[in-house]
Every structure is written in structure tokens, then in C-alpha cells.
């Protein structure tokens, strides 16, 4: 496994409030560099503004007292996955704001052995905090306890172990997968009636992420009297598309199909397009905002996808670990659900046309003008 690289960056469901957390944290606007494409640290990039600013830039004065230069570590399971580009952008921005540094390491293939090795490296380096994608219910228990015993705070991000697993990470920052799956199902209920068949396409049934979303959707469909069939299709696009197409041919009475991960969202969309299922009133939906999924939403082959806001999964772990350290443990890490933002044909253009660090499409930070009118977010809407 490659040695960790350190970059100097600048001088069941939960009901949690991101707005209160960020407001109390006192985070201001900052123009900061972004670490491009997972490998190369970029500095001194000018911030491009869209439109004329209505007020002067926020002060760059550091509001915190003199302190050590904290260093943190992030350990994750897919080091080559584009999903993590905005995650790292968030971590970079937090470090630039706080005068901290961090390393990132893990595995390119999801190997928990490699991830545990990276976790141990962080403990040996005596970092001031560790954020880890806890993708296995047991593999990280011992190293987490070892870090805590050494006074190193540990948080899970992007993925967490089940409550009964014995993992003692202090908090989880990431999507509440059960709630996200339930939200997907709620979105489709007006188009379904009792007894209708729904196809849930899952790539890896053992994945806590995918199974959490599937379970959340199942709870809603079951309550509404719709029948949900879980179909294992794998995580590679071409074989997944073949399996989805074969399942459809045996279940042509299906009214709605969805996937539980971005890895098979494009596969579902290709089947919907090839068989012209949209013309038959059969809709599809997915998760996450990979380029291929966004393109399928734009073309109408997927009616929507849900964005778990990856940037926050990098920014907030760093900030929480910083707050723990600077307060001497008075402020402890807290769980934060990074949400399930609805992306439809109406707003997918914002993702496809913009080039920025917020969603990982560029290495240049950009300041955008907020919308003049705010619609009720899906995750806060009341039925």
C-alpha cells in the first residue's frame, strides 16, 4: 500500500439539524484552494464570482486563539472513486479555514485490510483525529478502540457500522441511508396504487449503504400496500443492465424501478431507454450524482436521483475533530445526516453546467448567487 501523503492546506434514522450546527460553528465565507483530482495540491486559485457581489468578502481573520497546528487523517475505501473528489474538497476547505492539515489513505478496491493498515499508520503518526469510512461492521472495532485509548478522537464518515456492531466511533457524518431510501419511496407513492409492483435493483446486498436504502424504501412501500421485489444485479454496468432487462421481461407489470447506488443507476437507465419503458409509464430513479446518472436524469431516463452532498462529508468531520481538540474535549463530535437532496430534470442543469469544487467538477472554487426563492427541501417537506 502506498504511503500516506500529507498536504498542508492553509495557515435506524436520525433527526439532526445541519443548519444549527453550521450557524453555531460561526463558519464564514472563505476563498480557498482545492486539491485537484485526488492527487495534486493546488494553491492560489482565484475565486470566480457569478454576478456582482452585494457585500464585501468575509474577513480572513482567524477567530480562534493561538493553538497547535492540528493534523487529521481520513481513511476511506475507494481512493480512485470520483465520488470522493468533493469530499476531499470539503476537507481541504475546512483545513484552510482552521489552519490544520490532513492525510488521506485507504484502499482503491475496498480492502478493509488496507484500510486498517492506513488507520494504524494514523495512530502511529499521533494525529489529532481520525475520520474513517466504516464499511465493515467489525473490521475497525479494534483500531478505533486503540485510537480512543490513545486520546485520538474517531468519527465515521460516509459509512458507519450498525449500532450492534460494537464500533465506538464517536459520531457519524454522512447520509442516513434508511431515511434516504424512505424519501425515495415517498417521492413515488403518488404515482403508485395498492398492489403495484416495484423493482429495487441492488448491486451489493451485503453493503450497509445499499441495504439501508433498500430497507428504508421497503418500509414505505409496504405501508402503502405496494409490492417491492429486491433484485440483485451486481455493480458493473453491462452485466447489471443485462440482469435488469431479464428481470423486466419476466415482470412487465412493474410500475417503478430504482437502484440503491450510483454504480447501477446508469444500467437501469439504459434498460429504460432501450425498451422505451418511459412511454409505458414505467419510471426509474437512483442515488448520487455521478456524471452518468446526472446525464440520465437530464435525458429523462431517470426521473430523479438523490444527492448525499459529499462536500459536507469532508468538511464537517474535519471541523468536528477540530472543535473537539481546541475545546479540550468539551465539544464532542455529533451525528450529522448530510441529507438526500432531490435532483430532477428541473435542477440537474445546475450540476451539469457548473464547474466548481462543491460537486467535484473542477479544481477552482466558485462563488454562486443563491436562488431568489427557496422551495421546501424534500427532506423537510410535510405530507
Secondary structure, DSSP 8 states (H G I E B T S, - for coil): ----EEEE---------HHHHHHHHT--------EETTTEE------EESS--SS--------S-S----EEEEEES-TT-THHHHHHHHHHHHHHHHT-EEEEEE-SS--HHHHHHHHHHHHHTT-SEEEE---STTTTHHHHHHHHHTT-EEEEES----TTS----S-EEE--HHHHHHHHHHHHHTT--TT-EEEEEES-TT-HHHHHHHHHHHHHHHHHT-EEEEEE--SSHHHHHHHHHHHHHH-TTEEEEEESSGGGHHHHHHHHHHTTGGGGT-EEEEES--HHHHHHHHHTSSSEEEE--HHHHHHHHHHHHHHHHHTTTSS----EE---EEE-TTTHHHHHH---TTTTS-SS-EE----SS----GGG---
